[in-house]
Amino acid sequence: MSSANQEEGNNNLSSPFRGTGGMLYLVPTPIGNLKDITLRALEVLKEVDLILAEDTRTTSNLLNHYGITKPLSPYHQHNEHKVLQHLVSQLLEGKTMAVVTDAGTPGISDPAFLLIRECIKVGVKVECLPGASAFIPALVNSGIPANRFCFEGFLPIKKGRQTVLKKLSGEERTMIFYESPLRLIKTLEEFIQHFGHDRLCCVSRELSKMFEENKRGTLREVHNYFMDKTVKGEIVIVIAGKD
């Protein structure tokens, strides 16, 4: 690293706020282990004027753990349209805000997109910090090729679900899905139907937590393994692409 770049990096670390005016920070939070938050994320959370939280109770636990006292405001899929213009107005007036979700990076299968898009539209600075996201460790430790992949997130629960699965049946890249433990068995059965019982997969749950589990095998093997188990925790499913 050149001395100029090194100096810029040090300046960014010591003062997270660049320039003047308001700024929106997208701050990844741990997906399980609270130690996985970055030093820079903590720095930003300590300095912003307001923290927008998907669930203020969950975020309060994190902030209390690190001794951070900042105003919290709920920001989730049920109110994001309603509060959008008010938040943008505050940002335009010079306030700094951080968006956090219950776990992981805001905007990935979680609220934030509408606010990001509107901020860019009106000229408010937006910065996303690097950090935790469940699908990256699930992909890397699955043993399935990670050089080319597509992230599908949560499948539609009803309308359009079969259409999406049919389209993905010919996908040659590794596929990544999020799923609820209550729908895991049904989803694996649908994957078997559309992808074949011998397609390699990995189901990861409770990533970074004490009872982390990564079950690897064919779709049939993994399905049979979870059939007789009570499944808990957030789930990531990684499936090999079509040969």
C-alpha positions in Angstrom: 0.0 0.0 0.0 1.4 3.5 -0.9 1.9 6.0 1.9 -0.9 8.1 0.5 -3.4 5.2 0.5 -2.3 4.2 3.9 -2.8 7.7 5.3 -6.3 7.8 3.7 -7.1 4.4 5.3 -6.0 5.7 8.7 -8.0 8.8 8.4 -11.1 6.8 7.5 -10.6 4.7 10.6 -10.2 7.5 13.0 -13.1 9.5 11.6 -15.9 7.5 10.0 -17.7 10.6 8.7 -16.4 12.1 5.5 -17.3 15.5 4.2 -20.3 17.5 5.3 -24.1 16.9 5.3 -26.0 13.8 6.2 -24.9 10.3 5.5 -26.5 6.8 5.6 -24.4 3.9 6.8 -25.4 0.3 6.2 -23.9 -1.6 9.1 -23.7 -5.4 9.1 -24.3 -7.0 12.5 -23.3 -10.5 13.7 -25.4 -13.5 12.5 -24.8 -15.2 15.8 -21.5 -14.7 17.6 -21.4 -11.1 18.9 -17.6 -11.0 18.5 -18.1 -11.0 14.7 -18.9 -7.3 14.5 -16.1 -5.2 13.1 -14.3 -2.4 14.9 -15.4 0.1 12.3 -19.1 -1.0 12.7 -18.8 -0.3 16.4 -17.2 3.1 15.7 -20.0 4.1 13.3 -22.8 3.0 15.7 -21.2 5.1 18.4 -21.1 8.2 16.3 -24.3 8.4 14.2 -27.2 10.5 15.3 -29.8 7.7 14.8 -29.8 3.9 14.4 -32.6 2.4 12.3 -33.3 -1.1 13.5 -35.3 -3.9 12.1 -36.1 -5.0 15.7 -35.2 -2.5 18.4 -35.1 -5.2 21.0 -32.6 -7.3 19.1 -30.4 -4.3 18.4 -30.6 -3.1 22.0 -29.1 -6.4 23.1 -26.1 -5.8 20.7 -25.7 -2.1 21.7 -25.9 -2.9 25.4 -23.2 -5.6 25.0 -20.8 -3.0 23.7 -21.9 -0.1 25.9 -23.4 1.9 23.1 -26.2 4.4 23.9 -27.8 5.9 20.8 -31.4 6.7 19.8 -33.1 3.8 18.1 -36.0 3.9 15.6 -37.8 0.9 14.1 -37.3 0.4 10.4 -38.8 -2.7 8.9 -40.9 -4.0 6.0 -44.1 -2.9 7.6 -43.2 0.7 8.0 -40.4 1.4 5.5 -42.8 3.1 3.0 -44.4 5.2 5.7 -41.2 6.6 7.2 -39.2 6.9 4.0 -39.6 10.6 3.2 -39.3 11.7 6.8 -35.9 9.9 7.1 -34.7 11.3 3.8 -35.6 14.8 4.9 -33.6 14.4 8.1 -30.6 13.1 6.1 -30.8 16.1 3.8 -30.8 18.3 6.8 -27.4 16.8 7.9 -28.2 13.9 10.2 -26.2 10.8 10.1 -27.9 7.4 10.4 -27.0 3.7 10.5 -29.3 1.0 9.3 -29.0 -2.4 11.0 -31.0 -5.6 10.7 -31.5 -8.4 13.2 -28.5 -10.1 11.7 -26.3 -9.8 8.6 -26.0 -7.1 6.0 -28.9 -4.7 5.5 -30.6 -4.9 2.0 -29.9 -8.7 1.6 -33.4 -10.3 2.2 -33.9 -7.5 4.7 -35.2 -3.9 4.6 -33.0 -1.0 3.3 -33.3 -1.0 -0.5 -36.0 1.7 -0.6 -34.1 4.0 1.6 -30.8 3.4 -0.3 -32.5 4.1 -3.6 -34.1 7.3 -2.4 -30.9 8.6 -0.8 -29.0 8.0 -4.1 -31.7 9.7 -6.0 -31.6 12.9 -3.9 -27.8 13.0 -3.4 -27.5 11.7 0.2 -24.2 9.9 0.7 -24.6 6.1 1.2 -21.9 3.8 2.5 -22.1 0.0 3.1 -19.6 -1.4 5.6 -18.2 -4.9 4.9 -19.1 -7.5 7.4 -21.3 -10.4 8.3 -23.7 -12.2 5.9 -25.0 -15.7 6.4 -24.7 -16.9 2.8 -21.0 -16.4 2.3 -19.8 -18.8 5.1 -22.5 -21.3 4.1 -21.3 -21.2 0.5 -17.6 -21.5 1.3 -17.9 -24.3 3.8 -20.4 -26.3 1.8 -17.7 -28.0 -0.3 -19.7 -27.1 -3.5 -18.0 -24.9 -6.1 -18.1 -21.2 -5.1 -16.5 -19.6 -8.1 -19.9 -19.0 -9.8 -23.1 -18.8 -7.9 -26.5 -17.1 -7.7 -28.2 -15.9 -4.6 -32.0 -16.5 -4.6 -32.8 -15.6 -1.0 -36.2 -16.7 0.2 -38.4 -18.4 -2.5 -41.9 -17.0 -2.9 -44.1 -18.8 -0.4 -47.0 -19.3 -2.7 -47.5 -17.3 -5.9 -44.7 -17.9 -8.4 -42.8 -20.4 -6.4 -43.1 -23.3 -8.9 -42.3 -21.0 -11.7 -39.1 -19.9 -10.1 -38.1 -23.6 -9.3 -38.8 -24.7 -12.8 -36.6 -21.9 -14.2 -33.8 -22.8 -11.7 -33.9 -26.5 -12.7 -31.5 -25.6 -15.6 -29.2 -23.3 -13.6 -25.6 -24.4 -13.9 -24.2 -22.1 -11.2 -24.3 -23.0 -7.5 -27.5 -21.8 -5.9 -28.0 -20.3 -2.5 -31.4 -20.0 -0.7 -32.6 -18.8 2.7 -35.4 -20.8 4.4 -37.4 -21.0 7.6 -37.0 -24.1 9.7 -40.7 -24.7 9.5 -40.6 -25.0 5.7 -37.2 -26.8 5.4 -38.6 -30.3 4.7 -41.2 -29.1 2.2 -38.6 -27.1 0.4 -36.1 -30.0 0.2 -38.9 -32.1 -1.3 -39.5 -29.5 -3.9 -35.8 -29.3 -4.7 -35.7 -33.1 -5.2 -38.7 -32.8 -7.5 -37.1 -30.1 -9.7 -33.4 -30.8 -9.3 -33.2 -34.6 -8.8 -32.6 -36.6 -5.6 -28.8 -37.0 -6.3 -28.0 -33.3 -6.6 -25.3 -32.3 -4.0 -26.4 -29.8 -1.3 -25.5 -28.4 2.1 -27.9 -27.2 4.7 -26.3 -24.8 7.2 -28.0 -23.6 10.4 -27.1 -21.6 13.5 -24.0 -20.3 11.7 -21.3 -18.9 14.1 -23.3 -20.1 17.1 -22.6 -22.9 19.7 -24.8 -25.4 17.9 -23.7 -24.6 14.3 -24.5 -27.5 11.9 -23.6 -28.1 8.3 -25.2 -31.1 6.8 -23.7 -32.1 3.4 -24.8 -34.8 0.9 -27.3 -35.4 -1.8 -30.7 -33.8 -1.6 -32.2 -37.2 -0.7 -29.6 -37.8 2.1 -30.1 -34.4 3.6 -33.8 -34.6 3.4 -33.9 -37.9 5.2 -31.5 -36.6 7.8 -33.8 -33.7 8.8 -37.0 -35.7 8.5 -36.8 -37.0 12.1 -35.3 -33.9 13.7 -36.7 -30.7 15.3 -35.0 -28.0 13.3 -34.3 -24.6 14.8 -32.4 -21.5 13.7 -31.8 -19.5 10.5 -31.1 -21.8 7.6 -29.0 -21.4 4.4 -29.3 -24.1 1.7 -26.5 -24.4 -0.9 -27.2 -26.5 -4.0 -24.8 -27.5 -6.8 -25.8 -26.3 -10.2 -26.8 -28.6 -13.1 -24.0 -30.7 -14.5 
